Amino acid sequence: MATNELTCQGFIEIVTAYLEGGLPDPERARFEAHLNDCPYCSTYLDQMRQTIRLVGRLSEESLAPEVKADLLGRFRDWNRK
């Protein structure tokens, strides 16, 4: 692998910035090159888009307090496990 190629871990770390349009052109190009070569990350990106579309229908007020606390805890600790 060339040093300029993006790894799957690197892909996951910047997927939100990509979806929000916040990657500089060179980083976006590396992201999209990896996406073209990696079916796993392509699936991951599709899943992220589906999640955003579905979760976008929820409001914070519609969540029970215990569900909100559980979700926040899971996202806060996602990379510690």
Backbone hydrogen bonds in HBPLUS format (Angstrom, degrees):
<---DONOR---> <-ACCEPTOR-->    atom                        ^
c    i                          cat <-CA-CA->   ^        H-A-AA   ^      H-
h    n   atom  resd res      DA  || num        DHA   H-A  angle D-A-AA Bond
n    s   type  num  typ     dist DA aas  dist angle  dist       angle   num
A0005-GLU N   A0002-ALA O   3.05 MM   3  5.48 160.0  2.09 113.3 119.6     1
A0011-PHE N   A0007-THR O   2.89 MM   4  6.11 151.1  1.97 145.8 154.4     2
A0012-ILE N   A0008-CYS O   2.97 MM   4  6.26 160.7  2.01 153.6 156.9     3
A0013-GLU N   A0009-GLN O   3.04 MM   4  6.29 151.3  2.13 145.7 153.8     4
A0014-ILE N   A0011-PHE O   3.18 MM   3  5.52 141.2  2.34 103.3 113.4     5
A0018-TYR N   A0014-ILE O   3.01 MM   4  6.30 154.5  2.07 152.9 160.7     6
A0019-LEU N   A0015-VAL O   2.93 MM   4  6.19 163.4  1.95 152.3 156.0     7
A0020-GLU N   A0016-THR O   2.95 MM   4  6.14 142.8  2.09 146.8 157.2     8
A0022-GLY N   A0017-ALA O   2.72 MM   5  4.88 158.1  1.76 159.5 155.2     9
A0021-GLY N   A0018-TYR O   3.02 MM   3  5.10 158.7  2.06 105.4 111.9    10
A0027-GLU N   A0024-PRO O   3.06 MM   3  5.44 115.5  2.49 110.7 125.8    11
A0028-ARG N   A0024-PRO O   2.87 MM   4  6.05 160.5  1.91 162.3 168.6    12
A0029-ALA N   A0025-ASP O   2.93 MM   4  6.09 154.0  2.00 150.9 157.4    13
A0030-ARG N   A0026-PRO O   3.11 MM   4  6.41 154.2  2.18 143.1 149.3    14
A0031-PHE N   A0027-GLU O   2.91 MM   4  6.14 158.3  1.96 148.0 154.4    15
A0032-GLU N   A0028-ARG O   2.87 MM   4  6.08 165.7  1.89 152.9 156.0    16
A0033-ALA N   A0029-ALA O   2.90 MM   4  6.03 148.9  1.99 144.0 152.8    17
A0034-HIS N   A0030-ARG O   3.00 MM   4  6.21 159.7  2.04 148.0 152.9    18
A0035-LEU N   A0031-PHE O   2.91 MM   4  6.15 156.6  1.97 146.6 154.2    19
A0036-ASN N   A0032-GLU O   2.97 MM   4  6.16 148.4  2.07 141.7 148.6    20
A0037-ASP N   A0034-HIS O   3.03 MM   3  5.21 133.4  2.26 100.8 113.7    21
A0038-CYS N   A0034-HIS O   2.94 MM   4  5.96 124.3  2.26 151.7 166.7    22
A0042-SER N   A0038-CYS O   3.04 MM   4  6.26 151.0  2.12 149.0 158.1    23
A0043-THR N   A0039-PRO O   3.01 MM   4  6.14 154.3  2.07 139.6 145.4    24
A0044-TYR N   A0040-TYR O   2.94 MM   4  6.22 154.4  2.00 141.9 149.8    25
A0045-LEU N   A0041-CYS O   2.85 MM   4  6.04 159.8  1.89 147.5 151.7    26
A0046-ASP N   A0042-SER O   3.05 MM   4  6.31 158.2  2.10 144.7 150.6    27
A0047-GLN N   A0043-THR O   2.89 MM   4  6.17 155.0  1.96 150.5 157.6    28
A0048-MET N   A0044-TYR O   2.88 MM   4  6.18 152.6  1.96 149.6 157.4    29
A0049-ARG N   A0045-LEU O   2.95 MM   4  6.23 159.7  2.00 151.0 156.1    30
A0050-GLN N   A0046-ASP O   2.98 MM   4  6.24 157.1  2.03 147.6 153.8    31
A0051-THR N   A0047-GLN O   2.89 MM   4  6.07 159.3  1.93 148.2 154.2    32
A0052-ILE N   A0048-MET O   2.91 MM   4  6.13 165.0  1.93 153.3 156.8    33
A0053-ARG N   A0049-ARG O   2.95 MM   4  6.14 159.0  2.00 145.5 151.6    34
A0054-LEU N   A0050-GLN O   2.90 MM   4  6.12 161.5  1.93 152.5 157.1    35
A0055-VAL N   A0051-THR O   2.75 MM   4  5.79 170.3  1.76 158.8 162.3    36
A0056-GLY N   A0052-ILE O   2.87 MM   4  5.64 140.4  2.03 136.1 146.3    37
A0057-ARG N   A0054-LEU O   3.20 MM   3  5.71 161.3  2.24 108.9 114.6    38
A0058-LEU N   A0055-VAL O   2.84 MM   3  5.33 160.9  1.88 117.2 123.8    39
A0062-SER N   A0059-SER O   2.98 MM   3  5.27 142.6  2.12 104.5 115.4    40
A0063-LEU N   A0060-GLU O   3.25 MM   3  5.66 161.3  2.29 109.9 115.5    41
A0067-VAL N   A0064-ALA O   2.99 MM   3  5.26 124.5  2.31 107.5 122.0    42
A0068-LYS N   A0064-ALA O   2.99 MM   4  6.28 164.2  2.02 163.3 168.2    43
A0069-ALA N   A0065-PRO O   2.97 MM   4  6.15 163.8  2.00 148.5 152.7    44
A0070-ASP N   A0066-GLU O   3.01 MM   4  6.08 154.7  2.07 137.4 144.4    45
A0071-LEU N   A0067-VAL O   2.92 MM   4  6.15 166.3  1.93 155.8 158.7    46
A0072-LEU N   A0068-LYS O   2.95 MM   4  6.14 169.2  1.96 155.8 158.9    47
A0073-GLY N   A0069-ALA O   2.97 MM   4  6.10 157.1  2.03 145.2 151.7    48
A0074-ARG N   A0070-ASP O   2.94 MM   4  6.19 155.6  2.01 149.5 156.2    49
A0075-PHE N   A0071-LEU O   2.97 MM   4  6.22 164.2  2.00 157.8 161.2    50
A0076-ARG N   A0072-LEU O   2.94 MM   4  5.98 154.5  2.00 145.3 153.0    51
A0077-ASP N   A0073-GLY O   3.10 MM   4  6.18 150.9  2.18 143.7 149.9    52
A0080-ARG N   A0077-ASP O   3.13 MM   3  5.38 167.9  2.15 117.5 121.1    53
